[in-house]
C-alpha cells in the first residue's frame, strides 16, 4: 500500500515487531491460554449465573445460588461443566485473539494507510466481529454441553464430559447439538467481543494520550501491563451489559420447555426485561474479571515473547 508520503506501507511491518506468521501463531497461543484459563477459573460463578438465568425464582442472587448448589450437590456442584469449558473456550480464545490481529492487518492493508488511520475504530470493530464469528464455530458444541450440564437438575443428565457429549449427540432432535445455539451464541459473543476489543483499544489509547503521555516504551512492563488490566476491566463491564440478553437465551435454550422455541418466542415468554437483567450482576463481576485477566494474560504472554503489549496512542 502507499501512504500519504508515497512510501510503501504495510500494516504487518509498520510496528516495532513484524507481524509474520510466527507472530500470528504466538497470538493464537496467547489467546488460548487467556480464554481457557480464565473461563475455567470462574466456573463456579458461571454455574450460579446460568441457574439464575433459567430459574430466577429459586436462584435469586450470586452467593445464595452458590450456597444452594453446594447444599444440593456438594462442592462438585459448582464445578460442573469445567471440562467442556476449557475445551470450548481455549480454541475460541485462540481464534478470537489470533484472528483479530490477522483481520486488523488485512483490513488495514486493503483500505490503505490513510483510511487505516482515519477509520482505525471501524477496523477494530470489523476485525473483532470477524474473529469472533470464527471463534463461535469452535466454541458452540462445547458451550451447548456445558450449559446443559450446568443447568440440568441433579441426576437428570450426565455431568462427565464424554457421557454428556454422547447424550447430547444421541438426542440431536431435542438438544439441537452441535450447532443449535450458534445464532444466539453469535448474538451474545459478537457484541461482547466487538465491545471488548474496541473499548479496550480506545481506553488504552486514552491512557497513553492523556495520562501516560511519554512514549509507551519509556514505561516499565509492569506499568504497561497495569494499563492493560485497567482497560480490560472497564471494557469488560460494558461487554457484560451488551451481551447479557444473548447469554440468557443461550442458557434458556437448555431448558426442556424451550427446546423447540425460537429466540423471538423465548424472549416473549421469558420477558425482555428479564433477559436483560436476570443474572446481570454476577455477569458484570464475572465478565469484568474475565476481560481484565484475559487481556493481562494475553499481553503478559506477548511481552514474554518479545511482542510488547497491545494498543497505544
C-alpha positions in Angstrom: 0.0 0.0 0.0 1.0 3.7 -0.4 0.8 6.1 2.4 0.4 9.9 2.3 4.1 10.4 1.6 4.0 8.0 -1.3 6.1 5.4 0.5 5.3 1.7 0.5 3.4 0.9 3.7 2.3 -2.5 5.1 0.4 -2.9 8.4 2.2 -6.1 9.0 5.6 -4.4 9.1 4.6 -0.9 10.3 5.1 -1.7 14.0 8.2 -2.4 16.1 7.6 -6.1 15.8 6.8 -7.5 12.3 3.5 -9.4 12.1 4.7 -12.5 10.4 3.1 -16.0 10.6 5.1 -16.7 13.7 3.7 -13.6 15.4 0.2 -14.6 14.5 0.9 -18.1 15.8 2.0 -16.8 19.1 -1.1 -14.6 19.3 -3.2 -17.8 18.8 -1.4 -19.5 21.7 -1.7 -16.4 23.9 -5.5 -16.2 23.2 -6.0 -19.9 24.0 -4.1 -19.5 27.3 -6.0 -16.3 28.2 -9.5 -17.6 27.5 -9.2 -21.2 28.5 -7.6 -20.4 31.9 -9.9 -17.5 32.9 -13.2 -19.3 32.0 -12.0 -22.4 33.9 -11.2 -20.2 36.9 -14.7 -18.6 37.1 -16.7 -21.8 36.5 -18.5 -21.6 39.9 -19.7 -18.1 39.0 -20.8 -19.3 35.6 -22.8 -22.2 37.1 -24.5 -19.8 39.5 -25.2 -17.3 36.8 -26.7 -19.9 34.4 -29.0 -21.2 37.1 -30.1 -17.6 38.0 -31.0 -17.1 34.3 -33.0 -20.3 33.9 -34.6 -20.4 37.3 -34.7 -16.9 38.8 -37.3 -17.8 41.3 -35.1 -20.4 43.0 -31.6 -18.8 42.4 -32.1 -15.1 43.3 -28.5 -13.9 44.0 -25.0 -14.9 43.4 -23.8 -16.1 46.8 -27.2 -17.6 47.7 -27.1 -19.6 44.4 -23.7 -20.9 45.2 -24.7 -22.0 48.7 -27.8 -23.7 47.3 -25.8 -25.6 44.7 -23.3 -26.7 47.3 -26.1 -27.8 49.7 -27.8 -29.8 46.9 -24.8 -31.3 45.1 -21.7 -30.7 47.2 -18.6 -28.8 46.1 -18.7 -30.6 42.8 -22.0 -28.9 42.0 -20.3 -25.5 41.4 -17.6 -27.0 39.2 -20.0 -28.8 36.8 -19.0 -28.3 33.2 -15.4 -27.4 33.7 -14.2 -29.9 31.1 -16.3 -28.5 28.1 -15.5 -25.0 29.4 -11.8 -25.4 28.9 -12.2 -27.4 25.7 -14.5 -24.8 24.2 -13.0 -21.6 25.3 -9.4 -22.4 24.5 -9.8 -22.8 20.7 -12.4 -19.9 20.8 -9.9 -17.7 22.5 -7.1 -18.7 20.1 -9.3 -17.7 17.1 -10.7 -14.6 18.8 -7.3 -13.0 19.7 -5.2 -14.5 16.9 -7.6 -13.8 14.0 -8.2 -10.3 15.4 -4.6 -9.5 14.7 -4.8 -11.1 11.3 -8.0 -9.3 10.3 -6.8 -5.9 11.6 -3.7 -6.1 9.4 -5.6 -7.5 6.4 -8.3 -4.8 6.5 -5.7 -2.0 7.1 -3.7 -3.2 4.0 -6.9 -3.4 2.0 -8.0 0.2 2.6 -4.5 1.7 2.7 -2.6 3.8 5.1 -4.7 7.0 5.0 -8.0 5.2 5.6 -6.5 2.8 8.1 -5.5 5.8 10.2 -8.7 7.7 9.7 -11.1 4.8 10.3 -9.0 2.9 12.9 -12.0 2.4 15.2 -14.1 0.8 12.4 -11.2 -1.6 11.6 -11.1 -2.6 15.3 -14.8 -3.3 15.1 -14.6 -5.2 11.9 -11.6 -7.3 12.9 -13.2 -8.2 16.2 -16.6 -9.2 14.7 -14.9 -11.4 12.0 -12.6 -13.1 14.6 -15.5 -13.8 17.0 -17.7 -15.2 14.2 -15.0 -17.8 13.6 -14.4 -18.3 17.3 -18.0 -19.2 17.9 -17.8 -22.0 15.4 -15.1 -23.6 17.6 -17.0 -22.8 20.9 -20.6 -23.8 20.1 -20.6 -27.6 20.6 -18.8 -27.5 24.0 -20.8 -24.5 25.1 -24.0 -26.4 24.5 -22.7 -29.3 26.5 -21.5 -27.0 29.3 -24.8 -25.2 29.7 -26.8 -28.4 29.6 -24.6 -30.0 32.3 -24.7 -26.8 34.5 -28.5 -26.2 34.4 -29.9 -29.8 34.5 -31.3 -30.9 37.9 -29.1 -33.4 39.7 -29.5 -36.9 38.3 -31.3 -36.0 35.1 -28.3 -35.5 32.8 -24.7 -36.8 32.9 -22.1 -34.4 34.3 -18.9 -36.0 32.8 -17.6 -34.7 29.5 -17.8 -37.9 27.4 -21.2 -39.2 28.7 -22.7 -35.7 28.4 -21.4 -35.2 24.8 -22.7 -38.7 23.8 -26.1 -37.9 25.4 -26.3 -34.5 23.5 -25.3 -36.2 20.2 -27.7 -39.1 20.7 -30.7 -36.8 21.2 -30.0 -34.2 18.5 -33.7 -33.5 17.7 -34.1 -32.5 21.3 -30.8 -30.9 22.1 -30.1 -29.4 18.6 -26.4 -30.4 19.1 -23.9 -29.4 17.9 -24.8 -26.0 16.4 -28.4 -25.4 17.5 -27.2 -22.5 19.7 -24.9 -20.9 17.1 -27.2 -17.9 16.3 -27.9 -16.9 19.9 -24.2 -17.6 20.6 -23.2 -15.2 17.8 -25.8 -12.7 19.2 -24.0 -12.9 22.6 -20.4 -13.2 21.6 -20.1 -10.8 18.6 -21.5 -7.8 20.5 -19.4 -8.9 23.5 -16.1 -9.1 21.6 -16.7 -6.0 19.5 -17.3 -4.1 22.7 -14.4 -5.7 24.5 -11.8 -5.1 21.8 -13.0 -1.6 20.7 -13.3 -0.1 24.2 -10.0 -1.9 25.3 -8.1 -0.3 22.3 -9.8 3.0 22.9 -9.2 3.0 26.7 -5.5 2.1 26.2 -5.2 4.9 23.6 -6.7 7.4 26.0 -4.4 6.3 28.8 -1.3 6.8 26.7 -2.6 10.0 25.2 -3.9 11.8 28.4 -2.4 10.1 31.4 0.8 8.3 30.5 2.0 10.9 27.9 5.6 9.8 27.4 6.4 7.3 24.7 5.0 3.8 25.6 8.4 2.3 25.5 9.5 4.6 28.4 7.2 2.8 30.8 8.1 -0.4 32.6 6.5 -3.7 31.6 4.7 -3.7 35.0 3.1 -0.3 34.2 2.1 -1.3 30.7 0.5 -4.5 32.0 -1.3 -2.5 34.7 -2.7 -0.3 32.0 -3.8 -3.4 30.1 -5.6 -4.8 33.2 -7.4 -1.5 33.9 -8.5 -1.0 30.3 -9.6 -4.7 30.2 -11.8 -4.4 33.3 -13.5 -1.2 32.1 -14.2 -2.8 28.7 -15.5 -5.9 30.4 -18.2 -4.1 32.3 -19.6 -2.8 29.0 -19.2 -6.2 27.4 -21.4 -7.8 30.1 -24.2 -5.4 29.6 -24.4 -5.5 25.8 -24.1 -9.3 25.6 -26.3 -10.4 28.5 -29.6 -10.9 26.6 -27.9 -13.3 24.2 -26.3 -15.1 27.0 -29.6 -15.5 28.8 -31.2 -17.0 25.6 -28.3 -19.5 25.3 -28.9 -20.6 28.9 -32.7 -20.8 28.5 -32.4 -23.0 25.3 -31.0 -25.7 27.6 -34.3 -26.0 29.4 -36.8 -28.6 28.1 -39.7 -26.2 27.9 -37.8 -24.1 25.4 -36.3 -26.9 23.3 -38.4 -26.1 20.1 -38.9 -22.4 20.6 -37.3 -19.6 18.5 -35.4 -16.7 20.0 -38.4 -14.5 19.5 -40.7 -16.9 21.3 -38.3 -17.3 24.2 -38.0 -13.5 24.5 -41.8 -13.1 24.6 -42.3 -15.9 27.1 -39.4 -15.0 29.5 -39.7 -11.2 29.1 -37.3 -8.8 27.5 -36.6 -7.1 30.9 -35.8 -10.5 32.5 -33.4 -11.4 29.6 -31.6 -8.1 30.2 -31.4 -8.1 34.0 -31.7 -11.6 35.5 -28.1 -12.7 36.4 -26.6 -9.4 35.2 -24.9 -8.6 38.5 -22.9 -11.8 38.6 -22.2 -11.5 34.9 -20.7 -8.0 35.3 -18.4 -9.3 38.1 -17.6 -12.4 36.0 -17.1 -10.7 32.7 -15.2 -7.7 34.1 -12.8 -10.0 35.8 -12.5 -12.3 32.8 -11.9 -9.5 30.4 -9.2 -7.9 32.6 -7.5 -11.2 33.2 -7.7 -12.2 29.6 -6.1 -9.1 28.3 -3.5 -9.2 31.1 -2.6 -12.9 30.4 -2.6 -12.3 26.7 -0.3 -9.2 27.0 1.9 -10.9 29.6 2.4 -13.7 27.1 3.1 -11.3 24.3 5.6 -9.4 26.4 7.4 -12.6 27.4 7.6 -13.5 23.7 9.1 -10.1 22.9 6.0 -8.8 21.1 5.0 -6.0 23.5 1.6 -5.1 24.9 -1.5 -4.3 22.8 -2.5 -0.8 21.8 -1.1 2.6 22.3 -1.5 6.2 21.0 
